[in-house]
Amino acid sequence: MKFSILITTKNRISDLIVSLNSMQSIIDRDDVEFIICDDGSTDGTATYVATHFPKIQLIRNEVSKGYLFNRNKLLNTCKGVYAISLDDDANFLSENPLEEIEKHFIENTNCGLIAFRIFWGKELPKSITSDEEIEQVKGFVGCGHAWRIETWKKIPNYPEWFGFFGEESFASFELYKKNFEVHYLPSVLVHHRVDVIARKSNNDYQWRLRRSLRSGWYLFFLYYPLKMIPRKIVYTLWIQIKTKTFKGDLKATIAILQAIGDVFVNLLKILKQRNKLTIQEYNNYLKITETKIFWKPNE
């Protein structure tokens, strides 16, 4: 099998249907295995997929196992040479994405993972063209990327104790330590159908902020040279307090305190998995282009 398309989902059947309908031609390909992990949905996801998309392989957890458990399971069991991970609310906009992915991996043997160009928004972009160039980047976004499975097997699984957020940076650091590169491939465009601005007013705002903060601190302790850690921790903590606590954001303040507690709770796990960069590795890492998270079309 050449390609594996991997999606994990839970109680988001309407978003998933849009994504699957847009990728019907990919689902039908003989060189593609399309696998969905239904993480304990109660909205009929498994029944719908089995009925309307019989070619899709369905893994169902009767009880939710968590996002990272599912991603690890999918990557460790898929049979493709290349594994494409998409969120259930994401779909390709560019033509021939699989061919673009294969071509890049063949031409760049040091590339272990491809980060896609991603447009975030509920509506389609006004234009899908881009003058961006391929380049090495620090990391990738979970909603749209491709692994060379041979490389995935050479690094640790995503750390399930992260919960959510930060696992992509964890994998990127592990790739970097193994001398593999993450490449940004703008010829593959993904539409992530999310209203980013509205997220702050969502009920999970505090939940997301807590996990975002703690994952950043986890990564400092896991990979940064020891002398860099106190400065990084103090700076990021001060920024959060100045921009949120001092402005009366109670939910954010609670999230900050919870994130600090999470670091202490997981300190033994952090120390056990610490894989620090040398000063030279750290300095070289800083020179790599930042992760390309959001793409906006030229007006």
N, C-alpha and C positions, 0 to 999 in steps of 0.2 A: 504494500500500500504506500502511495506517495504522500498523500496529505491527510491529516486528521483535523477536523474542525471541532473545537471543544467549547461547549457552553454549559455553565452551571446556572440554575434558576430556582427561584422559590416564590410562588404566589404572584407571578407577574405574567400571567398568560396572555394578556392583551399586547404587551410589549413583545413577548416572544413570538406571537403569531405574525406581527409585522416583520420581524427579522427573518423568520423562516420563509415567509412568502417571497421576500425580496431575494432569497438565496436558493430558490427552487432549482435553478439550473446547476448550481454547485452541488446540491444534495443528490441530484440525479447522476452525477459523474461516477464512472467506474473506478477512477483512481482516488476517490475521496471516501473516507469513512467519517460520518457525521455523528457525533456523540453528544447527548444532552444528559446532564446529571440533574434530576429533579430532587431537590433537597427537602423532601417532606412537604411538598405543596398540598394545600387543601382546596385549591380552586379548579381541580380537574385537569391540571397540566398534563399529567402522565397519560390520561385517557385520550385527551385531544391529540397529543403528539402521536401516540400509537395508532390512532384512527386515521388521521389526515396525512401523516408523514411516515409511512411504514418502513421506508428505507433508513430512517434515523435509528441508531442504536440508543436505547433508553436505559439509563441507570437510575433507579429510584431508591432513595433513602426513606424508609417509613417514618423515621425520626430524624430531624435535622442534624447533620453532622458538622455544618459550618462551611463557609466559603473556601477556606484554605485546605481543609480536608478534602473537599471535592476537587479542587484544582490539582492537588497532588495525586489523587486517585486517577483522574483523567490523564494526566501527563505520564503516569507510571504504567498505565494499561493500554494506551493507544498504540496503534501499529504503524502509524505514518512515519515517514522519514522526516517530515516537517509537520509541526503541530501549531495550528492557528487558534489562538484563544480570543473569543469575543464575548462581550457582555450580552445579556439577553435583550438589551435595548440598543444594540448596535448592528450596523449592516454596512456592507461595502457600497461605495459610490463609484469607484474607479473600475475601468474595464480590465479584465484578465488579471485579477489580483494574484491568483495562485501561480500563474506563469511568471509574474514579476518577482514573487517571493522565491521561487525555485531558481530563477536566473541569478538573483543576487547572491543566494547562498552558494551556488556553484562557483561564481566568479570571486567570492570572498571567503576563503576557507578559514580565516581567523574570526569571522563573524559567527557568534553563537546565538544571537537573537536579533530579530528585526523589529524595530518600533515603527508603527504606521503613522501616517499623517491623520490627525483626528479633528473633525469638526464637531463641536459641542453646540447643541441647540435643538429645539423642538421642530423647527422648520428646516427645509433644505437650504443649503448655502446658495447665494445668487450665482456663484461660479465655482467650478471644481478645479480649475486650472491653478497651477502653482509654478513659480520660478525657483523654488527651493532646490537645493542640491543634497545629494546623499552625503552624510557625514557621521562620524563616530560621536555618540552622545553618552552622557552619564547613565541614563536609565530609560525606562519605558513606562507605558501606561497599561494597566490591566485590561482595559476594555478593547484593546486592539494591538496584538503583537503576534509574532511567530517565532517558535523555537526550532532550532536544529536539535532533534531529539537526542542525537549522539552527545551533544554538549550538555543538555539538561541532565543526563545521567552521570555527569562528572562533578556535579555540585550538590549540596544538601537540598532536601525538599524545602518548600516554603515553610517557615516556622509557624505552626498552627497557633502557638501561644500569642502571636501578634494579634490575632483576632481578625483584623481588617485594617488596611492601610500599612504601607511600608514594606510589604512583602516583595514588591517589585525592586525596590532599592536594595533589599537584602540580597536578592538574586543577582542584581547588577554588580554589587560589591564582590560576590563570590565568583562571578564571571571574570571580573577584573583581576582578582587574585590568581586566577588560573590562566591569565593572559589571553582571554577571549574578549571580543569587543561587541558592544551593542551598536547597531547601525540604524540611523533614521532613514527610512525609505519613503520619500514623499510621493512616489508614483502609486503607492497603495493608500487610498483615502477611505476612511471609515467615518460614518455618520453616527455619533453617539447622541441619541435622542433624549437629551437631558437639559432642563432649564437650570443652569448653574446658579444664576442670581436668586431664583426662588428657593434654592436649597437652604439658605440661611434662615428662612422663616418656617422651614419644615420642622416636624416634631423631633426629627433625629439630629437636629443641629448640634445639641450638646454631645450626643453620642459620637458623632463624626469628629467633632473637635477634640474630644478626649482621646480618641484612637489616633488621630493625626499627630497630636502632640507627643503622645507616649512613644509612637513608632519612631519619630524623629530622634527622641532621646535614646531609645533602644539602639538605634543605628550608631549614634555617637559612641556609646559604650562598646559596641561590638567591633567597630572598625577603626575609629580614629586613634591616632597616637595619643598616649596618655596625657601629655602636656597640653593637648588641644581641647580636651574634653571639658574642663571647668569653664573655660572662656565661652565655649559654644553653648553649654547649658545655661549659664548666667545670662548670656545675650538673648537667647530665644525666650527664656522665662521673662526677662524684663520687657521685651517687645509685647508679649501677650498681656502682661499686667498693664503696660502703658496704653495699649490700643483697645483693651477690652475691660479689664477690671476698673481702671480709673474713669471709664466712660459709663459705668453703671451696668455692664453686661453681666448679670448675675449667673445666667446659664453658663457663660464662658468661664467665669471665675470658678464655678463648681467643677467644670470640666478640667481646668488647670490643676486643681487640687487632686482630682481623681487620677489624672495622668501621672502626677508625682507619686501617688500611692502605688500605681501600677508598676512603676519602675522599681520601687522597693520590693514589691511582691515577687517580681520576676528577676531579681538581681542574680540569684544563683544560676538561672538558665542563661542569662546574659554572659556571666563569667565563664560558664562551661562552653559556650559557643564562640567566645571572643576569637576573632581572626584579624588582628590589628594590621593596619597598613604600616609599613616602615615610613620614615620621614620622606624618603625619596619617592616611594609609591604615592604617598599623600600629595606631595607637590606635583607629581605628574598627573594625578587624578584631577586636581584643581584646574588643570589646563584643558581638560576635555569639555566640549560644548555641553551646556545644561540640557536636561531632558526636555524634549519638545512635547508639551502637554496639550496646549490649545493651538489650533490653526484657524486663522481668519482669512477669508478670501479678499483679494484686492478689490477695493470699491471701483 
